[in-house]
Amino acid sequence: MEKLTSRTGIDQQERVFVPAGVRQVAIVVSASLFVSVCAHISIPLPLTPVPLTFQNFAVLLVGLMLGSKRGFAALALYLGEGAVGLPVFSPFGAGGIAQLLGPTGGFLLAYPLVAWLSGYVMERGRNSFARAAIGSLLGEALLFSSGLAWLAFLTHSVAQAFRWGLYWFVFAEIIKVMMAAGVAARVPRSWRP
């Protein structure tokens, strides 16, 4: 790239302008890949088919950082990638459509709505830890409502759904909510894509 010299004599690199649509697509694709990477940070648990993953943190962070529309788009793309068989879901599942219909399906299918909800809350006021935490908590409530309802449907038992999908995860989810809220609150809106 050529260097330009400003009036002050300081060398500056030439700016390359990328069309806004291309930039938005790149942001959404990158966010879906971020969720995929976090999904592979996963620990299988002994008494449940639902693994402990870093994926929920990524879903919340994508929603908080990108907002409702782009967050929803990124997670819808993520589900599409997984549905066609790309290895984006946790490595401890069947993959593809089978994973969407398996024990983690209720959680996975809620992801676009979770990102939308947390992003929607974050967009509605000033950038603060409290707002990000509220958005994250509401997103988690939606996520676990969907995941537990699906598990109850599969197992024909609400008690079993709670054993498999809730009790093991409460402490870790609180940490993920606080981490996502902390990161989102520290990044000024002007720095966000």
C-alpha positions in Angstrom: 0.0 0.0 0.0 1.1 3.5 -0.7 1.8 5.8 2.1 0.2 9.2 2.3 1.8 12.2 4.0 -0.6 14.4 6.0 -0.1 18.1 6.5 1.7 17.3 9.8 4.2 15.2 7.9 3.2 12.0 9.7 2.9 8.9 7.4 -0.5 7.4 7.2 -1.5 4.2 5.4 -4.1 4.5 2.6 -7.5 3.5 3.8 -9.3 0.8 2.0 -13.1 1.1 2.0 -15.2 -2.0 2.1 -18.9 -1.8 1.1 -21.1 -1.8 4.2 -23.0 -5.0 3.1 -19.8 -6.9 2.7 -18.6 -5.8 6.1 -21.9 -6.8 7.7 -21.8 -10.3 6.1 -18.2 -10.7 7.3 -19.2 -9.7 10.9 -22.1 -12.2 10.9 -20.0 -15.0 9.5 -17.2 -14.3 12.0 -19.6 -14.3 14.9 -21.0 -17.7 13.8 -17.4 -19.1 13.6 -16.7 -17.7 17.1 -19.7 -19.6 18.5 -18.4 -22.7 16.7 -15.0 -22.4 18.3 -16.5 -21.9 21.7 -18.8 -25.0 21.2 -15.7 -27.1 20.9 -14.5 -26.0 24.4 -16.6 -28.7 25.9 -16.6 -31.1 28.8 -18.9 -34.2 28.7 -20.6 -34.8 32.1 -21.1 -38.3 33.5 -24.8 -38.3 34.2 -26.3 -36.2 31.4 -26.2 -36.2 27.6 -25.8 -32.4 27.7 -22.1 -31.4 27.8 -20.8 -28.3 29.6 -19.6 -26.0 26.8 -18.5 -22.4 26.4 -21.0 -22.0 23.6 -23.7 -20.3 25.7 -21.1 -17.6 26.6 -20.5 -17.0 22.9 -24.2 -16.8 22.1 -24.7 -14.2 24.8 -21.7 -12.2 23.8 -22.6 -12.2 20.1 -26.1 -10.9 21.0 -24.8 -8.2 23.4 -22.1 -7.1 21.0 -23.8 -7.3 17.6 -27.3 -6.3 18.6 -30.6 -8.1 18.0 -30.6 -8.3 14.2 -27.0 -9.3 13.5 -26.9 -11.5 16.6 -30.0 -13.4 15.4 -28.5 -13.6 11.9 -25.2 -15.0 13.2 -26.9 -17.7 15.2 -29.3 -18.6 12.5 -26.3 -19.0 10.2 -24.6 -21.1 12.9 -27.6 -23.5 13.0 -27.7 -23.7 9.3 -24.0 -24.6 9.2 -24.6 -27.3 11.7 -27.8 -28.6 10.0 -25.9 -29.2 6.7 -23.3 -31.2 8.6 -20.4 -28.8 9.2 -18.7 -29.6 12.5 -19.8 -26.5 14.4 -21.7 -28.1 17.2 -20.2 -29.6 20.4 -18.0 -32.6 19.5 -19.9 -34.8 21.8 -23.1 -34.9 19.8 -24.3 -36.7 16.7 -23.9 -33.6 14.4 -26.2 -32.3 11.7 -29.9 -32.6 11.9 -29.6 -35.5 14.4 -28.0 -33.1 16.9 -30.8 -30.6 16.5 -33.3 -33.3 17.2 -31.3 -34.8 20.1 -31.0 -33.9 23.8 -29.3 -30.6 23.1 -31.7 -29.6 20.3 -33.9 -27.4 22.5 -30.9 -25.4 23.6 -29.5 -25.1 20.1 -32.7 -24.1 18.4 -33.2 -21.3 20.9 -29.8 -19.7 20.1 -31.0 -17.2 17.5 -33.8 -16.0 19.9 -31.4 -15.8 22.8 -29.0 -13.6 20.8 -31.9 -11.5 19.6 -33.2 -11.0 23.1 -29.9 -10.2 24.8 -29.1 -7.8 21.9 -32.5 -6.2 22.1 -32.1 -5.4 25.8 -28.5 -4.1 25.2 -29.7 -1.8 22.4 -32.4 -0.1 24.5 -30.2 2.0 26.8 -26.7 3.1 27.7 -23.9 0.6 27.7 -23.6 -0.7 31.3 -22.8 -3.9 33.2 -26.3 -3.9 34.7 -28.0 -3.7 31.2 -25.7 -6.4 29.8 -26.3 -8.6 32.8 -30.1 -8.2 32.5 -29.9 -9.0 28.8 -27.8 -12.1 29.5 -30.0 -13.3 32.3 -33.1 -12.9 30.2 -31.3 -14.8 27.3 -30.3 -17.6 29.7 -33.9 -17.9 31.0 -35.1 -18.2 27.4 -32.4 -20.7 26.6 -33.1 -23.0 29.6 -36.8 -22.8 29.1 -36.4 -24.0 25.6 -33.8 -26.6 26.4 -35.6 -28.0 29.4 -39.0 -28.1 27.6 -37.3 -30.2 24.8 -35.7 -32.5 27.3 -39.0 -33.0 29.1 -40.6 -33.8 25.7 -37.9 -36.4 24.9 -37.8 -38.0 28.3 -41.5 -37.6 29.2 -40.3 -36.3 32.6 -39.9 -32.8 33.9 -37.7 -34.1 36.8 -35.4 -35.9 34.4 -35.2 -32.8 32.2 -34.1 -30.8 35.2 -31.5 -33.5 36.2 -30.1 -33.6 32.7 -30.3 -30.0 31.7 -30.2 -27.7 34.7 -28.7 -28.8 38.0 -25.3 -29.5 36.5 -25.1 -26.1 34.8 -26.3 -23.4 37.2 -22.9 -22.4 38.6 -21.2 -22.4 35.2 -24.0 -20.4 33.6 -23.8 -17.7 36.3 -20.1 -17.3 35.5 -20.8 -17.2 31.7 -23.5 -14.5 32.2 -21.2 -12.4 34.3 -18.3 -12.8 31.8 -20.4 -11.9 28.8 -21.9 -8.9 30.6 -18.5 -7.8 31.8 -17.0 -8.0 28.3 -19.9 -6.3 26.6 -20.0 -3.5 29.2 -16.3 -2.7 28.8 -16.4 -2.4 25.0 -17.7 1.1 24.0 -20.5 1.2 21.5 -18.3 3.1 19.1 -15.9 0.2 19.0 -18.5 -2.4 18.2 -19.0 -3.6 14.6 
